[in-house]
Amino acid sequence: MQEEDMAEPTFRERGRSGAPLLGTFCAIPHPVAVEVTARAGFDLVCIDWEHSQIDRGEIENLVRAAESGGAVAMVRVPGNNSEAIAAALDAGAEGVLVPRVSSAEEAEAAVRATRYPPDGERGAGPGRASRYGYDIAPYVAAANGKILLAVQVETARAVENIDAIAAVEGVDLVFIGPGDLAVSLGAFGPDGAERLDVAMRRVIASCKKAGRAIGLFRPSASDVATWREAGVSFFIVASDTMFLGASAADAAKASASAAPGAGRAQQAGRAGKGRS
């Protein structure tokens, strides 16, 4: 068997293939938090530059931490702009998640920023990804085939334009952001659950027809199997802050139960009963 036949598939190839991948968001701006999360067993961690206090200068060390923990490093950039995308990729991220993509034109802009010529307009620089210039030629030659581009569908306009978005060459994966999508649809909360579900399934159907891989955020793993059956292959489940909060709350509740009268959770509950 030839050596190239034995090579492991790239992150892009795995994402495009529809093979199941599992990740989580990392929003805590410290390498220790990212490495601990990466070591939990996720395929990838997505450093959330959009909804966190992470600075551009911290991205490189957070990517290093993810890799040290054995996970693929992906970055959700703060917007659909070439500077942010280049910064994430030059830091060594193997994928970018571009938020608020609502049209084919916006998806095409993300492709141009992610790919080197002739497939795009990304500039070549001596960053960490190219070993600070020592391997810039081989990196540039290989990057277009290795970098995964996911565009995030999270507006009513994006749902209207999903057929065109899913057809854009160079987009590897369409990722559904249900929180912002629900807000955009006026379907936030339990009363809007059915409308949100219809919109999400509309996106999934369009992507399946176009042969485009589908990703989805879930706040917990409780319904991952349901959405996997529907055709979703790429899951980002919760975040480091959500895991921290849930674990801390569970520990506080259990400890307070073992030591009656202790713990602010119980005190808050008693205080709450006194108000109407």
PASEBA-1860 file (N, C-alpha, C; in nm, 3 decimals):
! residues 276
1> MQEEDMAE> 0.085/-0.120/0.000/0.000/0.000/0.000/0.088/0.124/0.000 ~ 0.056/0.221/-0.084/0.134/0.342/-0.091/0.114/0.426/0.034 ~ 0.216/0.507/0.068/0.212/0.586/0.191/0.094/0.681/0.195 ~ 0.061/0.742/0.077/-0.049/0.837/0.078/-0.183/0.771/0.106 ~ -0.194/0.639/0.073/-0.318/0.569/0.099/-0.339/0.544/0.249 ~ -0.228/0.547/0.325/-0.234/0.519/0.467/-0.248/0.646/0.551 ~ -0.241/0.762/0.487/-0.245/0.887/0.560/-0.380/0.906/0.629 ~ -0.375/0.964/0.747/-0.498/0.996/0.819/-0.572/1.106/0.744
9> PTFRERGR> -0.706/1.099/0.740/-0.780/1.207/0.675/-0.760/1.338/0.749 ~ -0.760/1.447/0.676/-0.746/1.579/0.738/-0.876/1.616/0.809 ~ -0.869/1.719/0.892/-0.988/1.768/0.961/-1.094/1.809/0.859 ~ -1.051/1.874/0.753/-1.147/1.914/0.650/-1.214/1.792/0.587 ~ -1.135/1.691/0.556/-1.192/1.571/0.494/-1.290/1.502/0.589 ~ -1.255/1.497/0.715/-1.346/1.434/0.812/-1.476/1.513/0.824 ~ -1.464/1.645/0.829/-1.583/1.728/0.840/-1.673/1.720/0.719 ~ -1.612/1.721/0.601/-1.689/1.718/0.477/-1.756/1.583/0.454
17> SGAPLLGT> -1.696/1.477/0.507/-1.743/1.342/0.478/-1.876/1.307/0.544 ~ -1.912/1.381/0.646/-2.033/1.347/0.720/-2.008/1.247/0.831 ~ -1.881/1.214/0.855/-1.849/1.129/0.970/-1.877/1.208/1.097 ~ -1.924/1.143/1.202/-1.959/1.217/1.323/-1.837/1.277/1.392 ~ -1.849/1.403/1.430/-1.746/1.475/1.504/-1.811/1.547/1.621 ~ -1.742/1.548/1.733/-1.797/1.606/1.855/-1.700/1.707/1.914 ~ -1.753/1.825/1.945/-1.670/1.929/2.005/-1.746/2.007/2.109 ~ -1.680/2.107/2.163/-1.743/2.199/2.257/-1.678/2.336/2.239
25> FCAIPHPV> -1.746/2.440/2.284/-1.690/2.574/2.280/-1.600/2.597/2.401 ~ -1.492/2.671/2.380/-1.406/2.716/2.489/-1.411/2.868/2.494 ~ -1.464/2.921/2.602/-1.478/3.066/2.617/-1.394/3.123/2.729 ~ -1.337/3.038/2.813/-1.252/3.085/2.922/-1.115/3.119/2.864 ~ -1.070/3.243/2.878/-0.948/3.287/2.810/-0.820/3.248/2.883 ~ -0.801/3.119/2.902/-0.678/3.072/2.967/-0.640/2.936/2.910 ~ -0.513/2.915/2.878/-0.470/2.788/2.819/-0.500/2.666/2.904 ~ -0.493/2.679/3.037/-0.522/2.564/3.122/-0.665/2.517/3.102
33> AVEVTARA> -0.759/2.610/3.097/-0.899/2.573/3.077/-0.919/2.503/2.943 ~ -0.853/2.553/2.839/-0.865/2.491/2.706/-0.804/2.352/2.705 ~ -0.687/2.338/2.764/-0.622/2.206/2.764/-0.701/2.104/2.844 ~ -0.752/2.144/2.960/-0.834/2.053/3.040/-0.956/2.008/2.961 ~ -1.021/2.102/2.893/-1.138/2.069/2.813/-1.101/1.977/2.698 ~ -0.990/2.006/2.631/-0.947/1.923/2.519/-0.919/1.780/2.562 ~ -0.868/1.762/2.683/-0.835/1.628/2.732/-0.958/1.547/2.772 ~ -1.076/1.609/2.769/-1.198/1.538/2.808/-1.238/1.431/2.707
41> GFDLVCID> -1.185/1.439/2.584/-1.217/1.337/2.484/-1.292/1.386/2.362 ~ -1.310/1.517/2.348/-1.375/1.572/2.230/-1.282/1.559/2.108 ~ -1.342/1.547/1.990/-1.263/1.550/1.867/-1.200/1.687/1.846 ~ -1.273/1.790/1.883/-1.227/1.926/1.862/-1.273/2.016/1.974 ~ -1.204/2.125/1.993/-1.256/2.235/2.074/-1.262/2.358/1.985 ~ -1.370/2.432/1.998/-1.389/2.553/1.918/-1.370/2.673/2.010 ~ -1.260/2.742/1.993/-1.229/2.859/2.074/-1.324/2.971/2.033 ~ -1.403/3.017/2.128/-1.512/3.110/2.096/-1.466/3.254/2.109
49> WEHSQIDR> -1.410/3.303/2.003/-1.363/3.442/1.997/-1.481/3.538/1.983 ~ -1.596/3.489/1.939/-1.711/3.577/1.917/-1.780/3.614/2.048 ~ -1.813/3.517/2.129/-1.893/3.542/2.250/-1.810/3.520/2.377 ~ -1.697/3.588/2.387/-1.613/3.575/2.506/-1.526/3.699/2.517 ~ -1.444/3.701/2.620/-1.350/3.812/2.639/-1.209/3.774/2.592 ~ -1.201/3.678/2.501/-1.073/3.638/2.444/-1.022/3.747/2.350 ~ -0.895/3.782/2.365/-0.831/3.881/2.278/-0.757/3.811/2.165 ~ -0.733/3.887/2.059/-0.661/3.830/1.945/-0.525/3.774/1.986
57> GEIENLVR> -0.455/3.843/2.074/-0.323/3.799/2.114/-0.321/3.669/2.193 ~ -0.438/3.627/2.242/-0.446/3.503/2.319/-0.476/3.381/2.233 ~ -0.521/3.403/2.110/-0.566/3.293/2.025/-0.456/3.188/2.006 ~ -0.334/3.234/1.979/-0.226/3.140/1.950/-0.200/3.045/2.066 ~ -0.194/3.097/2.188/-0.170/3.010/2.303/-0.288/2.917/2.332 ~ -0.408/2.961/2.302/-0.525/2.875/2.322/-0.526/2.762/2.220 ~ -0.484/2.791/2.096/-0.472/2.686/1.995/-0.366/2.585/2.038 ~ -0.253/2.634/2.086/-0.148/2.544/2.138/-0.203/2.453/2.248
65> AAESGGAV> -0.281/2.512/2.338/-0.335/2.435/2.450/-0.429/2.326/2.402 ~ -0.512/2.357/2.304/-0.603/2.256/2.248/-0.525/2.140/2.189 ~ -0.421/2.173/2.114/-0.338/2.069/2.052/-0.267/1.986/2.158 ~ -0.219/2.052/2.263/-0.153/1.981/2.372/-0.247/1.883/2.440 ~ -0.375/1.917/2.442/-0.476/1.830/2.501/-0.526/1.722/2.408 ~ -0.474/1.718/2.285/-0.508/1.611/2.192/-0.629/1.636/2.104 ~ -0.682/1.757/2.104/-0.799/1.789/2.023/-0.762/1.880/1.907 ~ -0.839/1.874/1.802/-0.825/1.969/1.692/-0.872/2.106/1.741
73> AMVRVPGN> -0.798/2.209/1.703/-0.835/2.346/1.741/-0.908/2.415/1.627 ~ -1.026/2.464/1.659/-1.107/2.542/1.566/-1.135/2.676/1.634 ~ -1.161/2.780/1.558/-1.190/2.910/1.617/-1.319/2.966/1.557 ~ -1.412/3.006/1.646/-1.525/3.085/1.597/-1.480/3.231/1.600 ~ -1.466/3.287/1.482/-1.416/3.424/1.470/-1.528/3.521/1.506 ~ -1.494/3.647/1.542/-1.596/3.741/1.588/-1.684/3.798/1.477 ~ -1.648/3.774/1.354/-1.728/3.823/1.243/-1.674/3.771/1.112 ~ -1.749/3.797/1.006/-1.710/3.750/0.873/-1.617/3.852/0.809
81> NSEAIAAA> -1.493/3.855/0.858/-1.396/3.947/0.800/-1.262/3.878/0.784 ~ -1.190/3.918/0.682/-1.068/3.848/0.644/-0.959/3.859/0.749 ~ -0.952/3.971/0.820/-0.847/3.988/0.920/-0.861/3.888/1.034 ~ -0.982/3.871/1.085/-1.005/3.776/1.195/-0.981/3.633/1.149 ~ -1.028/3.600/1.030/-1.009/3.464/0.979/-0.861/3.435/0.961 ~ -0.787/3.530/0.904/-0.643/3.510/0.885/-0.571/3.495/1.019 ~ -0.610/3.573/1.118/-0.546/3.565/1.250/-0.565/3.427/1.311 ~ -0.686/3.373/1.302/-0.713/3.240/1.358/-0.634/3.132/1.286
89> LDAGAEGV> -0.630/3.140/1.154/-0.561/3.037/1.076/-0.410/3.049/1.090 ~ -0.358/3.171/1.092/-0.214/3.189/1.110/-0.168/3.140/1.247 ~ -0.259/3.142/1.345/-0.226/3.092/1.479/-0.218/2.940/1.483 ~ -0.266/2.875/1.377/-0.259/2.730/1.370/-0.391/2.657/1.379 ~ -0.502/2.728/1.384/-0.632/2.662/1.387/-0.652/2.581/1.259 ~ -0.715/2.465/1.274/-0.741/2.379/1.158/-0.879/2.403/1.098 ~ -0.953/2.494/1.159/-1.084/2.526/1.105/-1.134/2.657/1.162 ~ -1.225/2.721/1.089/-1.290/2.842/1.137/-1.440/2.827/1.124
97> LVPRVSSA> -1.509/2.881/1.222/-1.655/2.889/1.221/-1.689/3.036/1.207 ~ -1.751/3.071/1.095/-1.779/3.211/1.063/-1.926/3.240/1.094 ~ -1.953/3.332/1.187/-2.091/3.356/1.230/-2.168/3.445/1.134 ~ -2.301/3.441/1.150/-2.394/3.533/1.084/-2.377/3.538/0.932 ~ -2.369/3.422/0.872/-2.364/3.414/0.725/-2.507/3.396/0.676 ~ -2.559/3.496/0.606/-2.701/3.496/0.571/-2.728/3.497/0.421 ~ -2.623/3.491/0.339/-2.643/3.492/0.194/-2.527/3.420/0.127 ~ -2.547/3.385/0.000/-2.440/3.322/-0.076/-2.320/3.415/-0.089
105> EEAEAAVR> -2.346/3.545/-0.104/-2.237/3.642/-0.116/-2.151/3.645/0.010 ~ -2.216/3.637/0.126/-2.141/3.636/0.251/-2.063/3.505/0.267 ~ -2.121/3.395/0.222/-2.049/3.267/0.226/-1.928/3.271/0.133 ~ -1.944/3.332/0.018/-1.832/3.343/-0.077/-1.720/3.429/-0.019 ~ -1.755/3.533/0.056/-1.654/3.617/0.121/-1.575/3.536/0.223 ~ -1.643/3.449/0.297/-1.575/3.364/0.394/-1.479/3.268/0.324 ~ -1.521/3.215/0.211/-1.434/3.125/0.133/-1.309/3.199/0.088 ~ -1.326/3.319/0.035/-1.211/3.396/-0.013/-1.111/3.423/0.099
113> ATRYPPDG> -1.162/3.451/0.218/-1.074/3.481/0.331/-1.003/3.358/0.385 ~ -1.061/3.241/0.364/-1.008/3.117/0.421/-0.909/3.048/0.329 ~ -0.927/3.061/0.198/-0.846/2.985/0.101/-0.738/3.072/0.038 ~ -0.622/3.010/0.016/-0.517/3.076/-0.061/-0.554/3.074/-0.209 ~ -0.498/3.167/-0.290/-0.519/3.161/-0.434/-0.473/3.024/-0.488 ~ -0.540/2.972/-0.590/-0.642/3.037/-0.672/-0.784/3.023/-0.618 ~ -0.801/2.955/-0.505/-0.936/2.931/-0.452/-0.988/3.046/-0.368 ~ -0.900/3.137/-0.327/-0.940/3.249/-0.243/-0.838/3.359/-0.246
121> ERGAGPGR> -0.838/3.441/-0.139/-0.752/3.559/-0.136/-0.674/3.569/-0.005 ~ -0.663/3.460/0.068/-0.590/3.464/0.195/-0.443/3.500/0.171 ~ -0.391/3.588/0.254/-0.252/3.627/0.241/-0.159/3.531/0.314 ~ -0.041/3.510/0.258/0.057/3.419/0.317/0.151/3.496/0.409 ~ 0.163/3.450/0.533/0.252/3.516/0.628/0.323/3.414/0.714 ~ 0.433/3.455/0.778/0.515/3.363/0.857/0.463/3.345/1.000 ~ 0.342/3.296/1.012/0.282/3.275/1.144/0.311/3.137/1.198 ~ 0.247/3.107/1.310/0.270/2.978/1.375/0.231/2.862/1.285
129> ASRYGYDI> 0.124/2.877/1.208/0.077/2.767/1.123/0.184/2.720/1.025 ~ 0.266/2.814/0.978/0.373/2.779/0.883/0.508/2.767/0.953 ~ 0.504/2.739/1.084/0.626/2.728/1.166/0.709/2.856/1.155 ~ 0.636/2.968/1.161/0.697/3.102/1.160/0.782/3.126/1.036 ~ 0.736/3.069/0.926/0.801/3.092/0.798/0.896/2.983/0.755 ~ 0.939/2.897/0.846/1.032/2.790/0.809/0.969/2.693/0.710 ~ 0.837/2.672/0.722/0.767/2.578/0.634/0.657/2.648/0.555 ~ 0.679/2.774/0.520/0.569/2.849/0.459/0.528/2.792/0.324
137> APYVAAAN> 0.622/2.748/0.243/0.586/2.695/0.111/0.502/2.569/0.121 ~ 0.543/2.467/0.198/0.458/2.349/0.208/0.325/2.376/0.278 ~ 0.325/2.471/0.374/0.198/2.502/0.440/0.099/2.563/0.341 ~ 0.144/2.660/0.265/0.056/2.725/0.168/0.006/2.623/0.066 ~ 0.093/2.532/0.026/0.054/2.432/-0.074/-0.053/2.337/-0.022 ~ -0.051/2.309/0.109/-0.141/2.208/0.164/-0.264/2.265/0.233 ~ -0.261/2.393/0.272/-0.364/2.447/0.361/-0.504/2.441/0.304 ~ -0.521/2.468/0.176/-0.656/2.468/0.119/-0.724/2.333/0.134
145> GKILLAVQ> -0.645/2.227/0.133/-0.702/2.094/0.147/-0.722/2.049/0.290 ~ -0.668/2.126/0.386/-0.673/2.085/0.526/-0.766/2.169/0.613 ~ -0.785/2.296/0.577/-0.861/2.387/0.663/-1.011/2.369/0.641 ~ -1.083/2.347/0.750/-1.228/2.332/0.742/-1.295/2.468/0.759 ~ -1.383/2.501/0.667/-1.462/2.624/0.676/-1.607/2.588/0.705 ~ -1.654/2.633/0.820/-1.795/2.617/0.856/-1.859/2.755/0.862 ~ -1.973/2.770/0.797/-2.046/2.896/0.803/-2.169/2.876/0.891 ~ -2.196/2.976/0.973/-2.302/2.962/1.072/-2.431/3.027/1.023
153> VETARAVE> -2.535/2.946/1.016/-2.668/2.991/0.977/-2.746/3.019/1.105 ~ -2.783/3.147/1.126/-2.847/3.183/1.252/-2.942/3.301/1.238 ~ -2.992/3.325/1.116/-3.089/3.432/1.094/-3.202/3.381/1.004 ~ -3.316/3.450/1.013/-3.427/3.414/0.925/-3.388/3.431/0.779 ~ -3.308/3.534/0.749/-3.265/3.556/0.610/-3.177/3.441/0.561 ~ -3.096/3.386/0.650/-3.013/3.273/0.612/-3.098/3.151/0.577 ~ -3.205/3.129/0.651/-3.294/3.017/0.620/-3.357/3.038/0.483 ~ -3.398/3.162/0.454/-3.455/3.192/0.323/-3.355/3.166/0.210
161> NIDAIAAV> -3.228/3.190/0.239/-3.124/3.178/0.136/-3.044/3.049/0.145 ~ -3.092/2.952/0.220/-3.010/2.835/0.251/-2.971/2.755/0.127 ~ -3.058/2.746/0.028/-3.022/2.670/-0.092/-2.899/2.730/-0.159 ~ -2.895/2.862/-0.167/-2.781/2.930/-0.230/-2.656/2.919/-0.144 ~ -2.672/2.931/-0.012/-2.557/2.920/0.079/-2.495/2.781/0.070 ~ -2.579/2.680/0.074/-2.531/2.541/0.072/-2.462/2.506/-0.059 ~ -2.492/2.581/-0.164/-2.434/2.552/-0.295/-2.298/2.617/-0.317 ~ -2.254/2.703/-0.226/-2.129/2.776/-0.246/-2.009/2.682/-0.237
169> EGVDLVFI> -1.931/2.678/-0.343/-1.811/2.595/-0.347/-1.708/2.649/-0.249 ~ -1.649/2.560/-0.172/-1.550/2.601/-0.073/-1.603/2.604/0.068 ~ -1.735/2.607/0.083/-1.796/2.591/0.215/-1.800/2.441/0.245 ~ -1.741/2.402/0.355/-1.734/2.260/0.388/-1.851/2.213/0.472 ~ -1.904/2.303/0.553/-2.005/2.262/0.650/-2.093/2.381/0.684 ~ -2.222/2.356/0.694/-2.317/2.458/0.738/-2.355/2.427/0.882 ~ -2.330/2.524/0.969/-2.351/2.504/1.113/-2.471/2.586/1.158 ~ -2.566/2.520/1.221/-2.688/2.587/1.268/-2.666/2.638/1.410
177> GPGDLAVS> -2.690/2.769/1.430/-2.686/2.829/1.563/-2.828/2.851/1.611 ~ -2.886/2.759/1.686/-3.029/2.767/1.720/-3.067/2.883/1.809 ~ -2.975/2.932/1.892/-3.010/3.042/1.982/-3.041/3.170/1.907 ~ -2.945/3.217/1.829/-2.967/3.340/1.752/-3.072/3.320/1.644 ~ -3.080/3.199/1.590/-3.183/3.172/1.490/-3.322/3.187/1.552 ~ -3.339/3.136/1.672/-3.468/3.150/1.740/-3.503/3.296/1.763 ~ -3.405/3.376/1.804/-3.428/3.519/1.826/-3.468/3.586/1.695 ~ -3.397/3.554/1.587/-3.425/3.616/1.457/-3.563/3.579/1.406
185> LGAFGPDG> -3.606/3.457/1.434/-3.737/3.410/1.389/-3.851/3.458/1.480 ~ -3.817/3.520/1.592/-3.919/3.553/1.692/-3.973/3.428/1.757 ~ -3.886/3.327/1.770/-3.928/3.197/1.821/-3.848/3.156/1.944 ~ -3.802/3.255/2.019/-3.720/3.224/2.136/-3.808/3.179/2.251 ~ -3.770/3.070/2.316/-3.848/3.019/2.429/-3.937/2.904/2.388 ~ -4.004/2.841/2.485/-4.085/2.722/2.459/-4.194/2.742/2.354 ~ -4.254/2.860/2.351/-4.364/2.884/2.258/-4.317/2.882/2.112 ~ -4.189/2.906/2.090/-4.139/2.908/1.953/-4.068/2.782/1.910
193> AERLDVAM> -4.071/2.679/1.994/-3.993/2.558/1.968/-4.030/2.492/1.835 ~ -4.159/2.489/1.804/-4.201/2.422/1.681/-4.153/2.498/1.558 ~ -4.164/2.631/1.559/-4.116/2.711/1.445/-3.966/2.697/1.427 ~ -3.893/2.695/1.538/-3.749/2.677/1.529/-3.714/2.541/1.471 ~ -3.784/2.439/1.516/-3.760/2.304/1.466/-3.783/2.295/1.315 ~ -3.890/2.358/1.269/-3.920/2.358/1.125/-3.808/2.425/1.047 ~ -3.760/2.539/1.097/-3.653/2.611/1.028/-3.524/2.530/1.025 ~ -3.491/2.467/1.137/-3.369/2.387/1.142/-3.376/2.269/1.046
201> RRVIASCK> -3.490/2.207/1.040/-3.505/2.093/0.949/-3.507/2.138/0.803 ~ -3.551/2.258/0.779/-3.543/2.314/0.643/-3.396/2.329/0.602 ~ -3.314/2.378/0.693/-3.171/2.393/0.665/-3.107/2.256/0.642 ~ -3.140/2.161/0.725/-3.082/2.027/0.712/-3.120/1.964/0.579 ~ -3.246/1.976/0.540/-3.290/1.918/0.413/-3.217/1.979/0.295 ~ -3.200/2.110/0.298/-3.130/2.178/0.189/-2.985/2.134/0.180 ~ -2.919/2.124/0.294/-2.778/2.083/0.294/-2.763/1.939/0.248 ~ -2.853/1.853/0.289/-2.846/1.714/0.245/-2.863/1.705/0.095
209> KAGRAIGL> -2.952/1.784/0.040/-2.974/1.785/-0.105/-2.850/1.833/-0.178 ~ -2.779/1.929/-0.119/-2.658/1.985/-0.182/-2.534/1.902/-0.153 ~ -2.547/1.800/-0.069/-2.431/1.719/-0.032/-2.337/1.791/0.063 ~ -2.392/1.885/0.140/-2.310/1.964/0.231/-2.325/1.910/0.374 ~ -2.215/1.894/0.445/-2.220/1.846/0.583/-2.290/1.949/0.672 ~ -2.349/1.900/0.781/-2.432/1.984/0.867/-2.382/1.977/1.010 ~ -2.371/2.093/1.073/-2.333/2.101/1.213/-2.442/2.169/1.295 ~ -2.437/2.148/1.425/-2.542/2.200/1.512/-2.488/2.218/1.654
217> FRPSASDV> -2.527/2.328/1.717/-2.498/2.347/1.860/-2.610/2.287/1.942 ~ -2.573/2.214/2.047/-2.670/2.164/2.144/-2.622/2.201/2.283 ~ -2.712/2.246/2.369/-2.672/2.283/2.505/-2.637/2.163/2.592 ~ -2.681/2.045/2.551/-2.646/1.922/2.622/-2.648/1.808/2.522 ~ -2.606/1.690/2.567/-2.601/1.574/2.478/-2.734/1.500/2.473 ~ -2.838/1.552/2.537/-2.962/1.477/2.555/-3.031/1.441/2.424 ~ -3.018/1.525/2.322/-3.086/1.494/2.196/-2.990/1.484/2.077 ~ -2.864/1.461/2.105/-2.767/1.445/1.996/-2.806/1.329/1.905
225> ATWREAGV> -2.851/1.217/1.963/-2.890/1.101/1.882/-3.004/1.135/1.787 ~ -3.099/1.215/1.834/-3.213/1.255/1.750/-3.166/1.334/1.629 ~ -3.078/1.430/1.652/-3.031/1.513/1.542/-2.931/1.440/1.453 ~ -2.860/1.344/1.510/-2.772/1.261/1.427/-2.856/1.182/1.327 ~ -2.967/1.129/1.374/-3.056/1.054/1.286/-3.115/1.144/1.178 ~ -3.132/1.272/1.210/-3.187/1.367/1.112/-3.086/1.407/1.006 ~ -2.959/1.376/1.028/-2.858/1.405/0.927/-2.744/1.494/0.972 ~ -2.747/1.540/1.097/-2.638/1.623/1.149/-2.520/1.533/1.183
233> SFFIVASD> -2.400/1.578/1.145/-2.281/1.497/1.173/-2.181/1.567/1.264 ~ -2.190/1.698/1.275/-2.090/1.778/1.346/-2.159/1.848/1.462 ~ -2.124/1.809/1.583/-2.192/1.863/1.700/-2.095/1.942/1.788 ~ -2.135/2.062/1.826/-2.068/2.134/1.933/-2.165/2.137/2.051 ~ -2.125/2.071/2.158/-2.213/2.052/2.273/-2.167/2.139/2.389 ~ -2.252/2.233/2.427/-2.229/2.319/2.544/-2.096/2.394/2.533 ~ -2.037/2.427/2.646/-1.912/2.504/2.648/-1.842/2.481/2.781 ~ -1.717/2.524/2.788/-1.644/2.508/2.913/-1.713/2.581/3.029
241> TMFLGASA> -1.766/2.699/3.004/-1.833/2.773/3.111/-1.963/2.704/3.154 ~ -2.033/2.644/3.058/-2.156/2.572/3.092/-2.124/2.448/3.175 ~ -2.018/2.376/3.135/-1.978/2.258/3.213/-1.935/2.297/3.354 ~ -1.859/2.406/3.364/-1.813/2.453/3.494/-1.931/2.490/3.583 ~ -2.024/2.567/3.528/-2.139/2.610/3.606/-2.225/2.493/3.651 ~ -2.251/2.398/3.559/-2.336/2.284/3.593/-2.271/2.196/3.699 ~ -2.141/2.169/3.683/-2.072/2.084/3.780/-2.064/2.151/3.917 ~ -2.036/2.281/3.917/-2.028/2.353/4.044/-2.164/2.355/4.114
249> ADAAKASA> -2.270/2.379/4.037/-2.404/2.383/4.096/-2.443/2.247/4.153 ~ -2.411/2.139/4.079/-2.442/2.005/4.129/-2.367/1.975/4.258 ~ -2.238/2.013/4.261/-2.158/1.988/4.382/-2.210/2.069/4.500 ~ -2.246/2.194/4.475/-2.299/2.279/4.583/-2.430/2.223/4.636 ~ -2.516/2.179/4.545/-2.645/2.125/4.587/-2.628/1.997/4.668 ~ -2.541/1.907/4.618/-2.519/1.780/4.688/-2.455/1.803/4.825 ~ -2.359/1.894/4.830/-2.291/1.922/4.957/-2.386/1.986/5.057 ~ -2.471/2.077/5.008/-2.567/2.143/5.097/-2.669/2.044/5.151
257> SAAPGAGR> -2.705/1.944/5.069/-2.799/1.842/5.117/-2.738/1.759/5.229 ~ -2.604/1.741/5.220/-2.535/1.663/5.323/-2.507/1.744/5.448 ~ -2.513/1.876/5.435/-2.488/1.964/5.549/-2.599/2.067/5.555 ~ -2.716/2.029/5.607/-2.832/2.119/5.607/-2.801/2.255/5.668 ~ -2.850/2.358/5.600/-2.827/2.494/5.644/-2.710/2.561/5.576 ~ -2.624/2.482/5.513/-2.508/2.537/5.442/-2.541/2.558/5.296 ~ -2.466/2.646/5.233/-2.481/2.664/5.089/-2.578/2.774/5.053 ~ -2.536/2.860/4.962/-2.620/2.973/4.921/-2.738/2.929/4.839
265> AQQAGRAG> -2.728/2.812/4.772/-2.841/2.766/4.691/-2.963/2.742/4.779 ~ -2.943/2.678/4.894/-3.055/2.656/4.985/-3.105/2.786/5.044 ~ -3.012/2.875/5.079/-3.051/3.004/5.135/-3.133/3.084/5.035 ~ -3.090/3.080/4.909/-3.163/3.152/4.805/-3.302/3.094/4.787 ~ -3.311/2.959/4.797/-3.441/2.895/4.784/-3.535/2.937/4.895 ~ -3.484/2.942/5.020/-3.568/2.984/5.132/-3.611/3.129/5.117 ~ -3.517/3.214/5.072/-3.551/3.355/5.054/-3.656/3.372/4.947 ~ -3.643/3.292/4.841/-3.736/3.303/4.730/-3.878/3.268/4.769
273> KGRS> -3.892/3.175/4.864/-4.026/3.134/4.905/-4.098/3.244/4.981 ~ -4.022/3.342/5.029/-4.083/3.450/5.105/-4.135/3.562/5.018 ~ -4.112/3.549/4.886/-4.157/3.654/4.794/-4.262/3.598/4.701 ~ -4.353/3.682/4.659/-4.456/3.636/4.567/-4.437/3.702/4.433
END
